[in-house]
Amino acid sequence: MALTLGLILIFPDMSPAAEAPETEAATLPSRFSWAERGKKPTVRSQGALGTCWALTAAEALESALLPEQHLIFSADHLSLNNGFQITQEQGGDYSMIMSYFADGKGPVLEEEDPYGDGISPDGLARSATASDMVLLEGMSREQIQKTIYGYGSVQSSLCMDRERTDNPKRGFYNPETFGYYDPVTEELNHDILILGWDDDYLKENFKIAPMSDGAWICQNTWGEDFGEDGIFYVSYEDANLFRKGGIAYTGIQAGRTWDNCLEMDTLGWQARQGYGSEEAFFAGVFEADAAQKMTGLGFYTVGPDSRYEAYLVRDFAEPEDLSLPESDPDMIALGSGSLEYPGFHTVSLTASEEALSLTAGRRFAVMIHLATPGAEKPVAVEVKKDSFTSPVTLEGRESYISKDREKWDRTQDVYGTNVCLKVYTQDRS
């Protein structure tokens, strides 16, 4: 995992938060900015720390809840309490963000964990829930614009540092027009928030003129003195912005939408597994420590247009229980559907109230049948692969993967991995 001052998406294999203004589905305006529609988050400065990735993620969630609610979220908590073995000087990546939010570690409020003191207390409760996060890799400009228009601001990386912007001899940034353009493919090292776009932003506004007009409307993490109150413009033709995709927060709700997260993975998607086919089955074995009700399932898709079917085995004793026929009364259908983009998803459940009730001390299993077109390894798994993921543990975890539901491999024993699967529950009295 490469870590820099920016946030880089590196995997080895590779309900909306905002109301969009009314328009025809196929029509996008030539200029659009959430900053001009009451959704400009607080402009903040990362200082000397490599926390642009965490600040940008916190600002994206803040923007999603505006203007109805104005909650400023803690970047300290995200950068220090994400579970990975990193420091604030080392940066982060998208897998860290998705894991942090998917586990419900946060976000917490800035006032509870202020920025820049190097301290992040344990035991803070999250103040919002991020139920869905979409990865932008492979999307066209129009697809990204539609995602921004439909869901809110998005986060991505480019090559940008103070030397490039503060040195008038460098040709990347125009402080008079707030335009930034780097024509050369370079290492990504900085994260920014993209609030919208302007098709008519003149190419002459950049120090080096690109071929055409047009720019993304962005917010930086260098304080209000940079750009126009933190806002600047990045050319559509910049060689680095969106080159490795980005992340859109497509399901943000204020408050706690679930009480407990029963999970196989604590650090999220780090690798892929499968059998050389777009289809695979995976399962996790869980046990509630109190009376609870299942409210949703959380898992990753590694590519677009994935299809899933989810099942519950209420009394799990052995792997063969995962091979029960779907007509068996002990194999309960939880729901099915399609997921358009890769990323982390929370899916709702369609089973009866009785079927979703969990008893303390009763072992159960959740099985997912997943199909991702073009993916030979469609199952996201957690694995200890470097010093940053050293906290990963296989102890106390029991997950399985299968090609056809006839033979099941326990991933901890066979591969040294945990499948990425979460069961969200509410407490019952």
DRENKOL-386134 format. One record per residue (C-alpha): z, x, y; residue in three letters. Coordinates in steps of 0.1 Angstrom, whole numbers. Layout:
+-------+-------+-------+------+
!    zz !    xx !    yy ! resn !
+-------+-------+-------+------+
!     Z !     X !     Y !  ALA !
...
+-------+-------+-------+------+
//
This chain:
+-------+-------+-------+------+
!    zz !    xx !    yy ! resn !
+-------+-------+-------+------+
!     0 !     0 !     0 !  MET !
!   -11 !    15 !    33 !  ALA !
!    13 !     9 !    62 !  LEU !
!     4 !    16 !    98 !  THR !
!    14 !     2 !   132 !  LEU !
!    -9 !   -26 !   124 !  GLY !
!   -10 !   -50 !    95 !  LEU !
!   -36 !   -43 !    68 !  ILE !
!   -44 !   -66 !    39 !  LEU !
!   -46 !   -44 !     8 !  ILE !
!   -46 !   -60 !   -26 !  PHE !
!   -57 !   -39 !   -56 !  PRO !
!   -83 !   -64 !   -68 !  ASP !
!   -89 !   -85 !   -47 !  MET !
!    -6 !  -299 !    64 !  SER !
!   -18 !  -285 !    98 !  PRO !
!     7 !  -270 !   122 !  ALA !
!   -13 !  -280 !   153 !  ALA !
!   -33 !  -310 !   163 !  GLU !
!   -68 !  -301 !   173 !  ALA !
!   -84 !  -320 !   201 !  PRO !
!  -108 !  -347 !   190 !  GLU !
!  -144 !  -336 !   185 !  THR !
!  -172 !  -341 !   160 !  GLU !
!  -165 !  -321 !   128 !  ALA !
!  -196 !  -299 !   132 !  ALA !
!  -192 !  -293 !   169 !  THR !
!  -172 !  -265 !   185 !  LEU !
!  -169 !  -260 !   222 !  PRO !
!  -183 !  -228 !   238 !  SER !
!  -148 !  -219 !   250 !  ARG !
!  -115 !  -229 !   235 !  PHE !
!   -80 !  -215 !   238 !  SER !
!   -46 !  -227 !   226 !  TRP !
!   -31 !  -208 !   255 !  ALA !
!   -46 !  -234 !   278 !  GLU !
!   -33 !  -263 !   257 !  ARG !
!     4 !  -257 !   258 !  GLY !
!     5 !  -234 !   228 !  LYS !
!     8 !  -199 !   244 !  LYS !
!    38 !  -182 !   227 !  PRO !
!    62 !  -159 !   245 !  THR !
!    46 !  -126 !   254 !  VAL !
!    68 !   -98 !   239 !  ARG !
!    67 !   -60 !   237 !  SER !
!    71 !   -40 !   205 !  GLN !
!    82 !    -9 !   224 !  GLY !
!    80 !    22 !   204 !  ALA !
!    84 !     4 !   170 !  LEU !
!    56 !    -4 !   145 !  GLY !
!    64 !   -41 !   145 !  THR !
!    32 !   -56 !   160 !  CYS !
!    26 !   -73 !   127 !  TRP !
!    60 !   -90 !   127 !  ALA !
!    59 !   -99 !   163 !  LEU !
!    24 !  -114 !   159 !  THR !
!    35 !  -135 !   129 !  ALA !
!    65 !  -147 !   148 !  ALA !
!    44 !  -157 !   178 !  GLU !
!    19 !  -175 !   155 !  ALA !
!    46 !  -198 !   142 !  LEU !
!    60 !  -203 !   177 !  GLU !
!    26 !  -213 !   189 !  SER !
!    21 !  -237 !   160 !  ALA !
!    52 !  -257 !   170 !  LEU !
!    45 !  -258 !   207 !  LEU !
!    46 !  -278 !   229 !  PRO !
!    68 !  -303 !   210 !  GLU !
!    93 !  -277 !   201 !  GLN !
!    98 !  -242 !   216 !  HIS !
!   114 !  -220 !   190 !  LEU !
!   113 !  -182 !   194 !  ILE !
!   114 !  -165 !   161 !  PHE !
!   129 !  -131 !   152 !  SER !
!   106 !  -102 !   145 !  ALA !
!   136 !   -81 !   136 !  ASP !
!   144 !  -103 !   107 !  HIS !
!   109 !  -103 !    94 !  LEU !
!   105 !   -65 !    97 !  SER !
!   140 !   -57 !    84 !  LEU !
!   148 !   -85 !    59 !  ASN !
!   115 !   -90 !    41 !  ASN !
!   127 !   -74 !     8 !  GLY !
!   104 !   -44 !     9 !  PHE !
!   115 !    -8 !    12 !  GLN !
!   101 !    -1 !    47 !  ILE !
!   114 !     8 !    81 !  THR !
!   103 !    -7 !   114 !  GLN !
!    84 !    25 !   122 !  GLU !
!    62 !    22 !    91 !  GLN !
!    45 !   -12 !    98 !  GLY !
!    37 !   -39 !    73 !  GLY !
!    10 !   -59 !    56 !  ASP !
!     0 !   -95 !    49 !  TYR !
!    16 !   -95 !    15 !  SER !
!    49 !   -89 !    32 !  MET !
!    45 !  -117 !    56 !  ILE !
!    34 !  -142 !    29 !  MET !
!    62 !  -132 !     6 !  SER !
!    89 !  -135 !    34 !  TYR !
!    78 !  -170 !    44 !  PHE !
!    71 !  -182 !     9 !  ALA !
!   106 !  -172 !    -3 !  ASP !
!   122 !  -190 !    27 !  GLY !
!   138 !  -158 !    39 !  LYS !
!   127 !  -169 !    74 !  GLY !
!   118 !  -174 !   101 !  PRO !
!   151 !  -173 !   119 !  VAL !
!   157 !  -176 !   156 !  LEU !
!   154 !  -147 !   179 !  GLU !
!   188 !  -155 !   194 !  GLU !
!   204 !  -151 !   160 !  GLU !
!   187 !  -117 !   153 !  ASP !
!   176 !  -101 !   186 !  PRO !
!   148 !   -76 !   187 !  TYR !
!   151 !   -39 !   189 !  GLY !
!   188 !   -32 !   179 !  ASP !
!   179 !   -20 !   144 !  GLY !
!   204 !   -45 !   129 !  ILE !
!   195 !   -76 !   110 !  SER !
!   224 !   -96 !    96 !  PRO !
!   223 !  -113 !    61 !  ASP !
!   229 !  -149 !    55 !  GLY !
!   209 !  -164 !    84 !  LEU !
!   192 !  -198 !    77 !  ALA !
!   155 !  -203 !    84 !  ARG !
!   146 !  -226 !   113 !  SER !
!   111 !  -235 !   101 !  ALA !
!    91 !  -236 !    69 !  THR !
!    57 !  -219 !    63 !  ALA !
!    43 !  -238 !    34 !  SER !
!     7 !  -226 !    35 !  ASP !
!   -10 !  -194 !    47 !  MET !
!   -47 !  -188 !    45 !  VAL !
!   -64 !  -154 !    42 !  LEU !
!   -95 !  -150 !    64 !  LEU !
!  -113 !  -122 !    46 !  GLU !
!  -149 !  -131 !    40 !  GLY !
!  -150 !  -159 !    66 !  MET !
!  -179 !  -160 !    91 !  SER !
!  -172 !  -162 !   129 !  ARG !
!  -178 !  -200 !   128 !  GLU !
!  -154 !  -205 !    99 !  GLN !
!  -127 !  -185 !   118 !  ILE !
!  -133 !  -206 !   149 !  GLN !
!  -130 !  -238 !   129 !  LYS !
!   -98 !  -225 !   114 !  THR !
!   -84 !  -218 !   148 !  ILE !
!   -96 !  -251 !   162 !  TYR !
!   -81 !  -271 !   133 !  GLY !
!   -49 !  -253 !   126 !  TYR !
!   -39 !  -230 !   155 !  GLY !
!   -38 !  -193 !   164 !  SER !
!   -46 !  -167 !   137 !  VAL !
!   -35 !  -131 !   132 !  GLN !
!   -58 !  -101 !   125 !  SER !
!   -60 !   -63 !   129 !  SER !
!   -81 !   -39 !   149 !  LEU !
!   -81 !    -3 !   159 !  CYS !
!   -62 !    -2 !   192 !  MET !
!   -36 !    21 !   207 !  ASP !
!   -23 !    32 !   241 !  ARG !
!   -46 !    62 !   243 !  GLU !
!   -76 !    39 !   241 !  ARG !
!   -63 !    15 !   268 !  THR !
!   -44 !    36 !   292 !  ASP !
!   -68 !    65 !   295 !  ASN !
!   -96 !    56 !   319 !  PRO !
!  -119 !    82 !   304 !  LYS !
!  -119 !    63 !   271 !  ARG !
!  -146 !    36 !   269 !  GLY !
!  -128 !     9 !   250 !  PHE !
!  -108 !   -12 !   275 !  TYR !
!  -116 !   -25 !   310 !  ASN !
!   -83 !   -32 !   328 !  PRO !
!  -102 !   -51 !   356 !  GLU !
!  -117 !   -77 !   332 !  THR !
!   -92 !   -73 !   303 !  PHE !
!  -121 !   -67 !   280 !  GLY !
!  -118 !   -45 !   248 !  TYR !
!  -147 !   -34 !   226 !  TYR !
!  -148 !    -6 !   200 !  ASP !
!  -183 !    -2 !   184 !  PRO !
!  -172 !    22 !   157 !  VAL !
!  -156 !    13 !   124 !  THR !
!  -122 !    30 !   123 !  GLU !
!   -88 !    27 !   107 !  GLU !
!   -70 !    -5 !   115 !  LEU !
!   -37 !     2 !   132 !  ASN !
!   -27 !   -28 !   154 !  HIS !
!   -21 !   -65 !   150 !  ASP !
!   -29 !   -92 !   176 !  ILE !
!   -29 !  -130 !   179 !  LEU !
!   -62 !  -148 !   184 !  ILE !
!   -57 !  -179 !   204 !  LEU !
!   -94 !  -189 !   208 !  GLY !
!  -128 !  -177 !   220 !  TRP !
!  -153 !  -177 !   248 !  ASP !
!  -190 !  -176 !   239 !  ASP !
!  -199 !  -170 !   276 !  ASP !
!  -176 !  -140 !   282 !  TYR !
!  -201 !  -115 !   297 !  LEU !
!  -210 !   -84 !   278 !  LYS !
!  -209 !   -66 !   311 !  GLU !
!  -172 !   -71 !   312 !  ASN !
!  -168 !   -44 !   286 !  PHE !
!  -169 !    -7 !   294 !  LYS !
!  -194 !    -2 !   266 !  ILE !
!  -217 !   -32 !   267 !  ALA !
!  -223 !   -48 !   233 !  PRO !
!  -256 !   -65 !   224 !  MET !
!  -244 !  -100 !   233 !  SER !
!  -220 !  -120 !   253 !  ASP !
!  -189 !  -136 !   237 !  GLY !
!  -153 !  -126 !   230 !  ALA !
!  -121 !  -137 !   212 !  TRP !
!   -92 !  -147 !   234 !  ILE !
!   -62 !  -127 !   222 !  CYS !
!   -26 !  -120 !   229 !  GLN !
!   -11 !   -85 !   226 !  ASN !
!    24 !   -73 !   218 !  THR !
!    26 !   -48 !   247 !  TRP !
!    44 !   -71 !   272 !  GLY !
!    33 !   -91 !   302 !  GLU !
!    20 !   -61 !   321 !  ASP !
!    -9 !   -57 !   297 !  PHE !
!   -40 !   -78 !   303 !  GLY !
!   -35 !  -110 !   321 !  GLU !
!     1 !  -119 !   312 !  ASP !
!    -5 !  -104 !   277 !  GLY !
!   -40 !  -120 !   273 !  ILE !
!   -71 !  -100 !   268 !  PHE !
!  -106 !  -104 !   253 !  TYR !
!  -121 !   -87 !   223 !  VAL !
!  -159 !   -86 !   218 !  SER !
!  -174 !  -106 !   190 !  TYR !
!  -191 !   -73 !   181 !  GLU !
!  -160 !   -52 !   179 !  ASP !
!  -164 !   -32 !   147 !  ALA !
!  -128 !   -37 !   134 !  ASN !
!  -114 !   -71 !   144 !  LEU !
!  -115 !   -94 !   113 !  PHE !
!  -131 !   -66 !    93 !  ARG !
!  -103 !   -70 !    67 !  LYS !
!   -98 !  -107 !    75 !  GLY !
!   -66 !  -119 !    88 !  GLY !
!   -41 !  -147 !    82 !  ILE !
!   -39 !  -183 !    94 !  ALA !
!    -7 !  -203 !    93 !  TYR !
!   -20 !  -236 !    81 !  THR !
!    12 !  -254 !    72 !  GLY !
!    41 !  -249 !    96 !  ILE !
!    70 !  -274 !    99 !  GLN !
!   101 !  -272 !   120 !  ALA !
!   134 !  -271 !   100 !  GLY !
!   140 !  -269 !    63 !  ARG !
!   117 !  -289 !    41 !  THR !
!   134 !  -278 !     9 !  TRP !
!   168 !  -265 !     0 !  ASP !
!   162 !  -241 !   -29 !  ASN !
!   135 !  -217 !   -41 !  CYS !
!   135 !  -210 !   -78 !  LEU !
!   111 !  -181 !   -83 !  GLU !
!    95 !  -156 !  -106 !  MET !
!    86 !  -132 !   -78 !  ASP !
!   105 !  -120 !   -47 !  THR !
!    79 !   -97 !   -32 !  LEU !
!    48 !  -118 !   -38 !  GLY !
!    12 !  -110 !   -46 !  TRP !
!     7 !   -73 !   -53 !  GLN !
!   -19 !   -73 !   -81 !  ALA !
!   -41 !   -96 !  -102 !  ARG !
!   -42 !  -104 !  -139 !  GLN !
!   -66 !  -123 !  -161 !  GLY !
!   -90 !  -121 !  -190 !  TYR !
!  -124 !  -114 !  -175 !  GLY !
!  -129 !  -151 !  -167 !  SER !
!  -124 !  -173 !  -137 !  GLU !
!   -99 !  -194 !  -157 !  GLU !
!   -64 !  -185 !  -169 !  ALA !
!   -31 !  -201 !  -176 !  PHE !
!     2 !  -189 !  -163 !  PHE !
!    38 !  -201 !  -165 !  ALA !
!    73 !  -194 !  -154 !  GLY !
!   106 !  -204 !  -170 !  VAL !
!   134 !  -216 !  -147 !  PHE !
!   169 !  -229 !  -148 !  GLU !
!   186 !  -249 !  -120 !  ALA !
!   223 !  -240 !  -113 !  ASP !
!   230 !  -276 !  -100 !  ALA !
!   215 !  -310 !  -100 !  ALA !
!   182 !  -308 !   -80 !  GLN !
!   149 !  -325 !   -75 !  LYS !
!   116 !  -307 !   -76 !  MET !
!    97 !  -312 !   -44 !  THR !
!    68 !  -287 !   -46 !  GLY !
!    53 !  -257 !   -63 !  LEU !
!    43 !  -225 !   -46 !  GLY !
!    16 !  -200 !   -58 !  PHE !
!   -12 !  -179 !   -46 !  TYR !
!   -50 !  -182 !   -50 !  THR !
!   -70 !  -149 !   -49 !  VAL !
!  -103 !  -164 !   -40 !  GLY !
!  -119 !  -195 !   -24 !  PRO !
!  -125 !  -229 !   -40 !  ASP !
!   -98 !  -226 !   -66 !  SER !
!   -89 !  -256 !   -88 !  ARG !
!   -55 !  -261 !  -104 !  TYR !
!   -36 !  -283 !  -128 !  GLU !
!     2 !  -282 !  -129 !  ALA !
!    24 !  -292 !  -158 !  TYR !
!    62 !  -294 !  -165 !  LEU !
!    78 !  -286 !  -198 !  VAL !
!   112 !  -302 !  -193 !  ARG !
!   130 !  -285 !  -223 !  ASP !
!   117 !  -250 !  -228 !  PHE !
!   129 !  -231 !  -259 !  ALA !
!   100 !  -208 !  -268 !  GLU !
!    65 !  -198 !  -257 !  PRO !
!    49 !  -222 !  -282 !  GLU !
!    62 !  -251 !  -260 !  ASP !
!    36 !  -241 !  -234 !  LEU !
!     9 !  -250 !  -260 !  SER !
!    19 !  -286 !  -265 !  LEU !
!   -10 !  -310 !  -261 !  PRO !
!   -13 !  -326 !  -227 !  GLU !
!    -7 !  -360 !  -243 !  SER !
!    27 !  -349 !  -256 !  ASP !
!    55 !  -367 !  -237 !  PRO !
!    73 !  -333 !  -232 !  ASP !
!    43 !  -320 !  -213 !  MET !
!    44 !  -338 !  -179 !  ILE !
!    15 !  -336 !  -155 !  ALA !
!    27 !  -326 !  -120 !  LEU !
!    -6 !  -328 !  -101 !  GLY !
!   -40 !  -312 !   -97 !  SER !
!   -63 !  -304 !   -68 !  GLY !
!   -86 !  -279 !   -51 !  SER !
!   -76 !  -251 !   -27 !  LEU !
!  -104 !  -241 !    -3 !  GLU !
!   -93 !  -207 !     8 !  TYR !
!   -73 !  -178 !    -8 !  PRO !
!   -37 !  -173 !     2 !  GLY !
!    -3 !  -189 !    -5 !  PHE !
!    -1 !  -226 !   -10 !  HIS !
!    26 !  -252 !   -16 !  THR !
!    13 !  -282 !   -36 !  VAL !
!    30 !  -316 !   -37 !  SER !
!    40 !  -332 !   -70 !  LEU !
!    28 !  -366 !   -83 !  THR !
!    52 !  -371 !  -113 !  ALA !
!    79 !  -397 !  -113 !  SER !
!   113 !  -393 !   -97 !  GLU !
!   129 !  -392 !  -131 !  GLU !
!   105 !  -364 !  -143 !  ALA !
!   112 !  -343 !  -113 !  LEU !
!   150 !  -345 !  -116 !  SER !
!   166 !  -312 !  -128 !  LEU !
!   198 !  -309 !  -147 !  THR !
!   221 !  -279 !  -142 !  ALA !
!   218 !  -253 !  -170 !  GLY !
!   187 !  -269 !  -185 !  ARG !
!   158 !  -245 !  -190 !  ARG !
!   124 !  -257 !  -180 !  PHE !
!    89 !  -243 !  -176 !  ALA !
!    61 !  -249 !  -151 !  VAL !
!    26 !  -241 !  -163 !  MET !
!    -5 !  -237 !  -140 !  ILE !
!   -41 !  -239 !  -152 !  HIS !
!   -60 !  -220 !  -125 !  LEU !
!   -98 !  -216 !  -120 !  ALA !
!  -111 !  -194 !   -92 !  THR !
!  -149 !  -190 !   -91 !  PRO !
!  -161 !  -154 !   -94 !  GLY !
!  -126 !  -140 !  -101 !  ALA !
!  -121 !  -121 !  -134 !  GLU !
!   -84 !  -119 !  -127 !  LYS !
!   -74 !  -151 !  -110 !  PRO !
!   -36 !  -149 !  -114 !  VAL !
!   -15 !  -132 !   -87 !  ALA !
!    14 !  -111 !  -100 !  VAL !
!    42 !   -90 !   -86 !  GLU !
!    45 !   -54 !   -98 !  VAL !
!    64 !   -23 !   -88 !  LYS !
!    34 !    -1 !   -76 !  LYS !
!    48 !    22 !   -49 !  ASP !
!    79 !    31 !   -30 !  SER !
!    76 !     0 !    -8 !  PHE !
!    77 !   -23 !   -38 !  THR !
!   105 !    -4 !   -55 !  SER !
!   129 !   -34 !   -52 !  PRO !
!   108 !   -54 !   -77 !  VAL !
!   127 !   -62 !  -109 !  THR !
!   117 !   -77 !  -142 !  LEU !
!   153 !   -83 !  -152 !  GLU !
!   162 !  -120 !  -157 !  GLY !
!   125 !  -130 !  -152 !  ARG !
!   105 !  -148 !  -179 !  GLU !
!    68 !  -155 !  -172 !  SER !
!    37 !  -159 !  -193 !  TYR !
!     0 !  -157 !  -191 !  ILE !
!   -27 !  -169 !  -215 !  SER !
!   -64 !  -171 !  -218 !  LYS !
!   -66 !  -204 !  -237 !  ASP !
!   -30 !  -217 !  -242 !  ARG !
!   -31 !  -206 !  -279 !  GLU !
!   -15 !  -171 !  -274 !  LYS !
!    10 !  -164 !  -246 !  TRP !
!    19 !  -129 !  -234 !  ASP !
!    52 !  -125 !  -217 !  ARG !
!    42 !  -105 !  -187 !  THR !
!    75 !   -86 !  -183 !  GLN !
!    71 !   -71 !  -218 !  ASP !
!    33 !   -67 !  -221 !  VAL !
!    23 !   -58 !  -185 !  TYR !
!    55 !   -50 !  -165 !  GLY !
!    47 !   -78 !  -141 !  THR !
!    61 !  -112 !  -128 !  ASN !
!    37 !  -140 !  -122 !  VAL !
!    39 !  -154 !   -87 !  CYS !
!    52 !  -189 !   -90 !  LEU !
!    79 !  -208 !   -71 !  LYS !
!    96 !  -242 !   -76 !  VAL !
!   110 !  -258 !   -45 !  TYR !
!   138 !  -282 !   -48 !  THR !
!   162 !  -304 !   -29 !  GLN !
!   199 !  -307 !   -37 !  ASP !
!   211 !  -339 !   -54 !  ARG !
!   246 !  -352 !   -51 !  SER !
+-------+-------+-------+------+
//
